[in-house]
Amino acid sequence: RARSSSLSSSETDGSCDTPRKKVRANASNYGWASAAQAVKSSARPDIQKTARLLKEYRLDVAAAKADLLDTTIAPEFPDSEWNNLLLGKPVDFDVLLTSNFSSKTDDKHVEQVGDVELSYTSREPSRKVTRYGDWVTSFEMFQEATVFAFPHRRAELATYRTHIIRQFRTNDEIFDARVIDYDRAVRKSVSQNRGFLLSDLSEFFPLYVQFISSTGSSTVTATVQAASSSGKRLGSSKSKPSRKAEACIRYNNDACPNLASTCRYRHVCSGCNAKGHREPAC
């Protein structure tokens, strides 16, 4: 049978509906490729390990998270913050604190990450990290999850934890919020500059000056004494806040820089509320 000499319009104009194969970008052609390669080759081993794992997780973060949860040994961690951790984004400590004290079901969200549609659950945090105890609770969750996904970062996180706790202990507790802001800024900086580790403490001095400088316990004590002698109140004309009823967490950790008479919280056992001993000895 004679073959038709005429071709369909779709064959002649090349408008077939066959899907085109996606063209992969050549990273070596990017403007920053040469400089990035030079830095990468000289980067410290821990930085290279983190970069390799982040690159692997980003290929399919949904699959990475599913595999992580299927291990049955993953630490408890909010779904949305697993995404942030595996993508190298800052973890929200308010979300961690909220999840630690709530049994509510999270809302479902969908986010596009490259070619992958990422589904996760999250909730608007109902609790905020505002004091030392809140931060310790959140950081312990963050530390456990980070070491699970990035095992080589254990020493880095231990060094950083000691550094931040030292800031809480050496600054008056009324400035806890400043220490918390400093920590948030440092973690954000490291997430945006992958050439730093959280243990590179000297790199964060500008952030220290911005958020904490001139708030030491000695400075506060001297200011309060001077204000009292002149009949003034620190920071405003309002009366000094009354003492809170809660037991002092720092006192129970043997770390409170204040006297019992000047501390905003009670120097009593947080277990039985009695004086004369701390909670570990209760």
C-alpha positions in Angstrom: 0.0 0.0 0.0 1.4 3.4 -0.9 2.6 5.5 1.9 1.0 8.9 2.2 3.4 11.7 1.1 1.7 14.3 3.3 2.8 14.8 6.9 0.6 16.1 9.6 1.1 19.6 10.7 2.4 18.6 14.1 5.1 16.6 12.4 6.1 19.4 10.1 6.1 22.3 12.5 7.8 20.3 15.3 5.1 21.0 17.8 4.9 17.4 19.1 3.8 17.1 22.7 6.8 14.9 23.7 8.3 16.3 26.9 11.7 17.9 26.6 14.5 16.6 28.8 15.5 19.2 31.4 18.9 20.7 30.7 21.2 20.5 33.8 23.2 23.6 34.5 27.0 23.4 34.4 28.1 24.7 37.8 31.7 25.2 36.5 30.4 28.0 34.3 29.0 30.1 37.2 30.7 33.4 37.9 31.8 32.3 41.4 33.0 28.8 40.4 36.8 29.5 40.4 36.8 31.3 43.7 34.5 28.8 45.3 36.7 25.9 44.2 39.8 27.5 45.6 38.1 28.0 49.0 36.6 24.5 49.0 39.9 22.8 48.4 41.4 24.6 51.4 38.4 24.3 53.7 38.8 22.5 57.1 37.7 18.9 57.2 34.5 19.5 59.3 33.4 22.2 56.9 33.9 19.9 53.9 31.9 17.1 55.6 29.0 19.5 56.4 29.0 20.8 52.8 29.0 17.2 51.4 26.1 16.1 53.6 24.0 19.3 52.9 24.5 18.7 49.2 23.4 15.1 49.5 20.3 16.0 51.6 19.3 18.8 49.2 19.1 16.4 46.3 15.8 15.1 47.8 15.2 16.5 51.2 11.8 14.7 51.5 13.4 11.3 50.9 16.3 12.1 53.3 13.8 13.1 56.0 11.7 10.0 55.4 14.7 7.7 55.6 15.8 9.5 58.8 12.5 9.0 60.5 12.3 5.4 59.3 15.5 4.6 61.3 13.3 4.5 64.5 16.3 6.0 66.4 15.9 9.6 65.3 15.4 12.1 68.2 12.1 13.8 68.6 12.2 17.0 66.6 9.5 19.1 64.9 8.8 18.2 61.3 9.4 21.7 60.0 12.7 22.0 61.8 14.0 18.8 60.3 13.5 20.5 57.0 15.5 23.5 58.1 18.3 21.4 59.6 18.7 19.2 56.5 18.6 22.3 54.2 21.2 24.2 56.2 18.7 26.9 57.4 18.5 28.3 60.9 16.4 26.2 63.3 13.6 28.1 65.1 14.1 27.6 68.9 10.6 29.0 69.6 9.2 26.1 67.6 11.4 23.6 69.5 10.3 25.0 72.9 6.6 24.9 71.8 6.8 21.3 70.6 8.4 20.3 73.9 5.4 21.5 75.9 2.5 20.8 73.5 0.6 17.7 72.4 -1.4 19.4 69.6 -1.2 18.1 66.0 0.7 20.4 63.6 -0.7 21.9 60.5 0.3 20.6 57.1 2.3 22.9 54.7 3.8 22.4 51.2 7.0 24.1 50.0 8.7 23.8 46.7 12.5 23.1 47.0 13.9 23.0 43.5 12.1 20.2 41.6 10.9 18.6 44.9 7.5 19.4 46.5 8.2 19.2 50.2 5.3 18.5 52.5 5.7 19.1 56.2 3.8 19.9 59.4 4.3 23.0 61.5 2.5 25.3 63.9 2.8 28.9 65.0 5.0 28.8 68.1 2.9 29.6 71.2 6.0 29.8 73.5 9.0 32.0 73.1 12.5 31.5 74.3 13.0 34.3 76.7 15.2 33.1 79.5 18.1 30.8 80.3 16.1 27.7 81.0 14.1 28.0 77.8 17.3 28.3 75.8 18.9 25.2 77.4 15.8 23.1 76.7 15.7 24.2 73.0 19.5 23.9 72.5 19.6 20.3 73.8 16.9 19.3 71.2 18.8 21.2 68.5 22.1 19.6 69.5 20.8 16.0 69.5 19.1 16.4 66.1 22.1 18.1 64.6 24.6 15.4 65.7 22.2 12.8 64.4 22.2 14.3 60.9 25.8 15.6 61.1 27.8 13.3 63.5 31.1 15.1 63.0 29.6 18.3 64.6 29.5 17.0 68.1 32.6 18.8 69.4 31.7 22.0 67.6 28.3 22.1 69.3 29.7 21.3 72.7 32.1 24.2 72.4 29.4 26.6 71.3 27.0 25.4 74.1 29.7 26.2 76.7 30.2 29.6 75.2 26.5 30.6 75.3 26.0 29.3 78.8 29.0 31.4 79.9 27.2 34.5 78.4 24.1 33.7 80.5 26.2 33.2 83.7 28.4 36.3 83.3 25.6 38.7 82.3 22.7 39.8 84.6 19.6 37.8 84.0 17.6 40.9 83.0 19.6 40.7 79.8 18.9 37.0 79.0 17.0 38.3 75.9 20.2 39.8 74.6 22.1 36.6 74.9 19.2 34.8 73.1 19.3 37.3 70.3 23.1 36.9 70.1 22.7 33.1 69.8 20.0 33.5 67.1 22.3 35.9 65.1 25.3 33.6 65.4 23.4 30.5 64.1 21.9 32.6 61.3 25.4 33.8 60.3 26.8 30.3 60.2 23.8 29.1 58.1 24.5 31.8 55.6 28.3 31.5 55.6 29.2 27.8 55.3 32.9 28.7 55.9 32.3 29.1 59.6 31.7 26.7 62.4 29.7 27.6 65.5 32.9 27.0 67.4 34.7 29.8 65.6 33.9 32.1 68.5 36.3 34.9 67.6 34.5 35.4 64.3 31.3 36.4 66.1 32.8 39.3 68.2 31.0 41.9 66.1 27.7 40.2 66.9 28.7 40.0 70.6 29.3 43.8 70.6 26.0 44.4 68.8 23.8 42.3 71.1 25.6 41.8 74.5 28.3 44.4 75.1 28.1 46.6 78.2 25.5 44.4 79.9 27.7 42.6 82.4 26.6 41.8 86.0 29.1 44.2 87.5 27.9 47.1 85.3 24.3 46.4 86.1 24.9 46.2 89.9 26.8 49.5 89.9 24.1 51.2 87.9 21.3 49.9 90.2 23.2 51.1 93.3 23.8 54.5 91.7 20.2 54.8 90.7 19.0 53.8 94.2 21.2 56.3 95.9 19.8 59.1 93.8 16.2 58.0 94.2 15.8 56.9 90.6 14.9 53.6 89.0 16.9 51.8 86.3 15.6 52.5 82.8 12.4 54.3 83.8 10.5 56.2 86.5 8.4 53.1 87.2 8.9 51.0 90.4 11.3 48.1 90.3 9.6 44.8 89.2 8.5 42.7 92.1 10.2 39.4 92.8 8.8 36.4 90.8 7.4 33.4 92.7 9.3 30.9 90.7 12.5 29.2 91.9 15.7 30.5 90.3 16.9 28.0 87.7 20.4 29.4 87.8 20.5 29.0 91.6 19.5 25.4 91.3 22.3 24.9 88.7 24.8 26.6 91.1 25.3 29.3 88.5 23.3 32.4 89.7 25.5 35.5 89.9 23.1 37.3 92.2 22.5 37.3 95.9 19.3 35.9 97.2 18.3 39.4 98.3 18.8 40.9 94.8 17.7 38.0 92.5 14.4 38.4 90.7 13.7 34.7 91.4 13.6 32.9 94.7 16.7 31.0 95.8 14.9 27.8 96.8 14.9 24.2 95.6 13.0 23.9 92.4 11.9 20.4 93.5 10.3 21.0 96.9 10.4 24.8 97.1 12.4 24.7 100.4 15.4 26.9 101.3 18.8 25.6 102.2 19.5 23.2 99.3 19.3 23.0 95.5 17.2 20.6 93.4 20.1 18.1 92.6 20.4 17.5 96.4 16.7 17.2 97.0 
